[in-house]
Amino acid sequence: MKTYEFEEQLKKCVFCRNEQIKKVVSLLFNDDCGVPCLVLYGVSSTGKSYLLNKAFKLSNKEFIWINLKTCFTTPLLLYRILIHAGVDQDLAYKKGTQVSGFLHLFQQSISKNKTHVYLVLDQIDQFSEISPLLFTVFADLALNANLTNLSVVLTLSTHPAQYMGTLAVPIVFFPQYMKDEILEICQNTPPVLDFIDETGEESFEDEIELSVWMQYCAFLWNVFGSHCLNNYRAFRNVVDHHWPQFVQPIVNGNVHPADYAQLHKLAKHALTSDLTISRRLHIIEPTKIKHMHDAKSVDLPLLTKYLLISAFLASYNPSRLDAQFFSHSKGSKRRGRKRKNTANQNSELAKSTKGGSSRSKSAAKLSQLTLGPKAFELERLFAIYYAICPNGRHVLSADVFSQITSLSSLKMLLPAHKGSLRSLDSPRFKVNVSREFVFKVAKSVSFPLESYLADEPV
């Protein structure tokens, strides 16, 4: 297959990546000038692994694919590569878990192969033991092993400069998808669009069905697009989740596909409710900590627990309410506010039932917990910590800063601006734990967290 024909076939199944396709095909699948190593760099969900998978399937080339996110140690990584290369398991276990033995066994196995072999090390920056030295070993593997029929492909989601040093390796950059590109990919990869009602008697034209799909994607982008952060995978998960519910009126025979305004009206309440947004945001956030619902499973020091509670309050409370909640007279004001809210609940409920039509016209107000954590400065965290921590623990010592470092290493605190701090003197963070987890931590130290949370909508 000629190079330009291969490029055209790839463009039909990999969208919005024409420049990257041209570079990858010319550097990897050109028989005249193939490179021994290639680095694909781009943040998550930019099509690096997807493009490689499609290219190998279309070209029928022999390749070894290793996902380094599932490899925990260097010996395990070397062992898996040798097993996929056809080396005997016992021999690979005995002699191939060190770099010198690995190079010898790998060179013997690949040199027997008459075809060109591709070694793909996917997400190499996610490997727990990655270092510039190990990165150099794999980047120069074809040269060190004297293998002319080997090409190594390394994919990263972080910048490769910290690993490469002075290596002369070509790099193909994959930028994030923009809004128009994400919607274009959705348009070219629709689900099954054969709208047939339950009687099986009515079907519709393909143009009408595709128009419904595109208007639906544009509508969901207006609702969830800002939270997806140009992440196609996250947006597609949301789109696929709500699609069956959106087209249910068409399947039931109540709405014609051309009547999109009626479809929008029926789906608007379900797609913009607080419950839907809060549930879907947990899927969108890629760095969300999972399997941490039980506070007893994490043994934190007492100082760290109060710092975590302070970070949660700083992320979910507006800064304008700090004086009200954390001043010396906060107790009386809070109790008065709670009594006022409790006394007015019945009257507000009665008003809402009487004026239901006027209330439906007003804009929906979302609570702070629904909108997610907000960024805060370190000084504000210390101020809240001083206000809620018991007496005798108000000393700002090195131990406090070390505990903040521990929370950051555990991913319970995340930098608000990764890689670009607004100021070196005032770094900004946001909390990255669930509401249930923090409530259990607060309960373990007998801290009334509910009394310090702002319950007003924004």
Secondary structure, DSSP 8 states (H G I E B T S, - for coil): --HHHHHHHHHHHS-S-HHHHHHHHHHHS-SSS--SEEEEE--SSSSHHHHHHHHHHHHT-EEEEEEGGG--SHHHHHHHHHHHTT--HHHHHHHSSSHHHHHHHHHHHHHT-SS-EEEEEETGGG-TT--HHHHHHHHTHHHHTT-TTEEEEEEESS-THHHHTT----EEE-----HHHHHHHHHHS--------TTS-----HHHHHHHHHHHHHHHHHHHHHHHTT-HHHHHHHHHHHHHHHTHHHHHTSS-TT-HHHHHHHHHHHHSSHHHHHHHHHHH-TT---S---GGGS---HHHHHHHHHHHHHHHS-GGGHHHHHSTTHHHHHHHHHHHHHHHHHHHHHHHHHTHHHHHHS-----HHHH----EEHHHHHHHHHHHS-TT-----HHHHHHHHHHHHTTSEEESSTT--S-SSS-EEEE-S-HHHHHHHHHHTT--GGGGS-----
